[in-house]
């Protein structure tokens, strides 16, 4: 069986208070060729609907965990 193509994902997350830093991190990742094409996972730990709508969609997956911190 041939090897499946390996995909890489970068995972980050935060809540409504951390949102400006989350956006800054995502923009920084997208600005660099080494990380721009990677898929992005965002763990939603309390973002508002407006904040979720601002997250970049291409290659992104937003997940609300079932656990609490």
C-alpha positions as a printed Julia matrix, in Angstrom:
69×3 Matrix{Float64}:
   0.0    0.0    0.0
   1.5    3.39  -0.97
   2.18   5.92   1.75
  -0.51   8.56   2.14
   0.59  12.13   1.58
   1.46  13.6    4.95
  -0.4   16.77   5.9
   0.63  19.16   8.6
  -1.65  21.27  10.75
  -0.9   24.14  13.1
  -3.2   24.31  16.12
  -3.89  27.38  18.22
  -6.8   28.64  20.26
  -8.14  31.09  22.75
 -11.11  32.93  24.16
 -12.66  36.35  23.51
 -10.04  38.14  25.64
  -7.14  36.45  23.82
  -8.67  37.07  20.36
  -6.38  39.98  19.28
  -3.33  37.79  19.96
  -4.95  34.85  18.15
  -5.51  36.97  15.03
  -1.94  38.29  15.25
  -0.56  34.75  15.41
  -2.67  33.62  12.45
  -1.64  36.64  10.36
   2.0   35.97  11.18
   1.69  32.31  10.16
  -0.04  33.23   6.89
   2.62  35.84   6.06
   5.48  33.31   5.92
   5.9   30.88   3.04
   6.93  28.01   5.34
   3.61  28.1    7.23
   1.16  29.84   4.88
   0.0   26.64   3.17
  -0.48  24.62   6.36
  -3.95  23.77   7.58
  -4.99  25.65  10.7
  -6.92  24.32  13.68
  -8.47  26.78  16.13
  -9.71  25.62  19.52
 -12.58  27.94  20.44
 -12.52  28.39  24.21
 -15.05  31.22  24.34
 -14.89  33.3   21.17
 -17.91  35.41  20.25
 -19.87  34.79  17.05
 -18.37  37.98  15.58
 -14.85  36.82  16.39
 -15.43  33.38  14.85
 -16.67  35.08  11.68
 -13.38  37.03  11.47
 -11.19  33.93  11.51
  -9.66  33.12   8.13
 -11.57  30.29   6.46
  -9.22  28.75   3.84
  -7.61  25.67   5.36
  -9.09  26.43   8.79
 -11.09  24.25  11.15
 -12.69  25.78  14.25
 -13.54  23.36  17.07
 -15.37  23.98  20.32
 -14.06  21.41  22.82
 -16.48  19.48  24.98
 -14.22  19.9   28.0
 -13.71  22.97  30.17
 -10.56  24.32  31.71
